[in-house]
Each structure stands twice: as structure tokens, then as C-alpha cells.
Amino acid sequence: MEQLRSQTPAIPVNEEAFEFEETARRIIQWIAAYWTTPSKYPVFPQCQPGDIKKKLPTLPPQEGEPYECILNDFESIILPGITHWNHPGFMAYFGTTGSLPGVLGETLAAALNVNGMLWRTSPAATELEEVVLEWIRALLQLPKEFRGVLTDTASVSTLVALTAARESLGLHIREKGMAGRDNLGALRLYCSDQAHSSVEKAAIVLGIGQENVCKIPTDDEYRMVISALEQAVHNDRQRGYLPFAVVATAGTTATTSVDPLAAIAAICAREKLWLHVDAAYGGAAALLPEKRSLFQGLENADSVVFNPHKWMFTQSDCSTLFVRQPRILKQAFSLIPEYLKTDDGDVTNFMDWGIQLGRRFRALKLWFILRRYGVEGIRGMIREHCRIAQLLATWIDNTDDFERVAPTPFSVVCFRYHPVHVDDEQRLKQLNENLMQKLNESGDFFISSTILRGKYTLRAAVGNARTTEETVRNFWERTQEIARIHLR
Ligand SMILES: Cc1ncc(COP(=O)(O)O)c(C=O)c1O
């Protein structure tokens, strides 16, 4: 009986709306102040593992708490444990930032809280996604037959694309699976030894197996060697394997190298292999006419992933996947239970385009960003990042005790401290680890590392909206100072 009695809401609706307005105003003021000076916080938090958890209760409160308490705890417990991706000195991994138009788009999407699984579950969410993706398709100069879909991450976009690639074989793997089918040779997938781990993860999920991901060697500039790809496909066919797809990378994770897309596309066309291009990072540079020649051949791909949440000032998460034949993608994924059947005519139901059913209204933030900055505004920021990264590259090239470890096609500089008298790789690794640690401890900069052909390498990734020539100059001065004073 108790359950049948009407329950009052936790907070009366009117009171909640009033309280929301007050608090939202405070939060917006906080965001505006934070946005102009994120550098007042250390970019990398000075905390130890477990520090944050220790300050939080193990169980949720039984009764609601005032926003005042929640905001106080946000400032005193959460903020000290934040790595500030918005900090101009954030140059680790791929330095990325969201943007204020993105904050506003996300806020409205949170308020609307629509689920864009079907056209009818929010026509505007579906149609805006179609329109915004059509804009981005045109910016990437992909042919008109390409259609796009938003996913959360490049990892998922690549998984979805490779599922379509597998479906395109016409082997009914969707229906019958692969186990116990003796006449089915092992499916083989090719990518360079610099490809992102998401390719291998997709192979794990799709039942292709990590051992069937063939890592093709790369040249001096970390680009896939075409003759090695041809040879690998040929050898695999001889062994009775079933080559089915190549993943080329336009902007590799370590060095931002671009595989020779046109040559790879030609091999894929000849060998009837699906070509997926991972332009998760590099796609942003494809917007610049002066970088366009690096992307020649992109138009011949079967699928392309580009992440606005990497270098197009879009709040995470936001990945765009484009496919030349949406029919195949839908064939791979469409599975409509009775309760989701509709008769809305010729509309897009994005639930048919991937793994997930429910989907966020991600297109809204992209629309805000593209409209508020305009294409030229976005190009200007990306171009400036490339310019200041080139400056850093030049300073490194002109300094005896430092060296660049890879070319810098875009805005990531791979370098290391290499004093003239030291040649032992172990010692060099130790010196550079110390250098990175000192830089990261400073609170002003945050960089990351990689290994390139056995060389421990530091990466300074410029991609943050607030990173300027002055930031990069300060970074270089600090780097040299640490080397001079602490690494002798
Ligand atoms: C080239 C490349 N592809 C894919 C990914 C995976 O991105 P996401 O985090 O969106 O899955 C990354 C991440 O850095 C990347 O560098």
C-alpha cells in the first residue's frame, strides 16, 4: 500500500527551476573566468593515486544536499585532481580543447536530453546530424556519395567501419559467425606498424584476432611501405588467408605521419580490399588548402574517421565516420525489434548505423562551433598551431644538444635531448625521462613520450586553442634551462 501513495518530488518543481537558475548563473560565471585563465591551475595536478577518493564518502547521501555544498566540494576536492586539458601548456598526447560554443551546445543538448535513435525520437537531432556531417564531408572533400554518422570515439568509428568491411565480403558472417566454418580462410587486416591500437582492438572485437592484423613496416618518415603491403597481401593469398581490409593512417599517433593514401587506395582497388582511413587527428589539417596534397587519395577510401574532439575545438566526445556505401553499413548493423519499427518513410534512423541504440545529440555542439567560428575561423586556429609547431621544430634543429626524431607535417614535434657527447640509448632515455618529469612537475607544461625505432622520444603536441607562440617559446626556454641546469 505504501508504494501506491503518491510521492512528492525530491525538490518541488518551481523551487528546483529557481535554484537551477541561481546556480547555473554562478557556474556560467565560473566557466567564463576559468576559460580566460586556466593557466592559474597547474596543468598536471599535484596529487597522488587515491587522494581524491579518500576525500569522498563511500556511499551516496540519503537526503539531497544544497548546491552550495556540492560546488564547494567541486572546488576543494575535484578541481585539485583535474588535469587541465584547457591549459595552454597542455601538449601531451594530442593537445586538444573544447570551446565555449561547444559548452553552450552541450548545455542545450543536456537540457533537451533527446535520444536520437530514430528519426521520430527527435527529428531535429537526426536531421541536424545529417546536415552537419554533410558540411564536414564537403570540408574533407569526400565525394558526394559519402554519408556520415557521429560516434563517441575513433575507436568505435573504426570498429563500425571494419564491421562494414567484413560485411562487404558477402560471407554472411553476421548471420553464421566464423567459428567452425572450415572453408573460410582467416580474415586478414593490414595497417602500418604506426597505426593506432584501436585497429587491433577492432580485430579483437570482430573475432579476427590480433595475429591476423598484419603490421606493415614504415619508411624513414613513419609512413606505410607500399611494396611491403603488396607483398604481405600476396603472401597471405598464397597461404589461403582472406585479405579483406587496409587501415591507412592520416596523422599517426606518435609522429602524425600520413600514409601514402593514393598508392594504398590503388592497391585496395586492385585487390578488392576495403580501405579505411584513420584521420582521427589529421582530418583537421585536411581542412587547410596548403596541407591538402598530403591527403591525396582520401577520396578513394571506403570509410574515413575524423575526430572533431581532437583538433577541431569540440568537446569530447565527438567522432565522425564517413562511409561510401551506407547500404553496407546498414546491412551490417540494422536489426529492428518490433517496438522500434516505424513507418516514417525515407528517413534516417541512426540506430541502424552502428552498435548503439540510444544516442546523444552530439550534432548540436558541432553546429554551434562551426557556426560561431566559421570555417575560416577554424582554419585560422589550425594553421596557427602548425606555424608555431614549425617554429619549435626550427629552434630544435638549430640547437646542438637537441634533435628532432621525426618530421613535423602538422603540429606535433617529436624531439629529444641529445648532448653531443652522449650516445648510449639507455642514458639518453634516462635524460629525457628526467627532462619530461621536470617539465611536467612544473605545473606549466604537460608533455608525453613515445619510442621511435628504439629512441625514447618526447612529443610536444600543439592543438590547444590557447597555446600561442609565447607558450611555445616559454616551453622551449624552460626545456633548455632544465637540460642546462638539471641534466648535467
Ligand atoms: C590516429 C588515432 N586514431 C585513433 C585514436 C583513438 O581515438 P579515440 O580516443 O577517439 O578512440 C587515436 C587516439 O589518440 C589516434 O591518435
The ligand as an SDF file (V2000), in Angstrom:
LIG
                    3D

 16 16  0  0  0  0  0  0  0  0999 V2000
   45.4000    8.1360  -35.0390 C   0  0  0  0  0  0  0  0  0  0  0  0
   44.4630    7.8070  -33.9330 C   0  0  0  0  0  0  0  0  0  0  0  0
   43.3960    7.0290  -34.1800 N   0  0  0  0  0  0  0  0  0  0  0  0
   42.5110    6.6990  -33.2210 C   0  0  0  0  0  0  0  0  0  0  0  0
   42.6590    7.1600  -31.9380 C   0  0  0  0  0  0  0  0  0  0  0  0
   41.6550    6.7770  -30.8900 C   0  0  0  0  0  0  0  0  0  0  0  0
   40.8810    7.8840  -30.5880 O   0  0  0  0  0  0  0  0  0  0  0  0
   39.6080    7.7980  -29.6380 P   0  0  0  0  0  0  0  0  0  0  0  0
   40.1000    8.1770  -28.2830 O   0  0  0  0  0  0  0  0  0  0  0  0
   38.6490    8.8050  -30.1880 O   0  0  0  0  0  0  0  0  0  0  0  0
   39.0930    6.4130  -29.6820 O   0  0  0  0  0  0  0  0  0  0  0  0
   43.7510    7.9730  -31.6160 C   0  0  0  0  0  0  0  0  0  0  0  0
   43.9460    8.4810  -30.2590 C   0  0  0  0  0  0  0  0  0  0  0  0
   44.8410    9.2140  -29.9430 O   0  0  0  0  0  0  0  0  0  0  0  0
   44.6790    8.2960  -32.6470 C   0  0  0  0  0  0  0  0  0  0  0  0
   45.7500    9.0400  -32.3920 O   0  0  0  0  0  0  0  0  0  0  0  0
  1  2  1  0
  2  3  1  0
  2 15  2  0
  3  4  2  0
  4  5  1  0
  5  6  1  0
  5 12  2  0
  6  7  1  0
  7  8  1  0
  8  9  2  0
  8 10  1  0
  8 11  1  0
 12 13  1  0
 12 15  1  0
 13 14  2  0
 15 16  1  0
M  END
$$$$
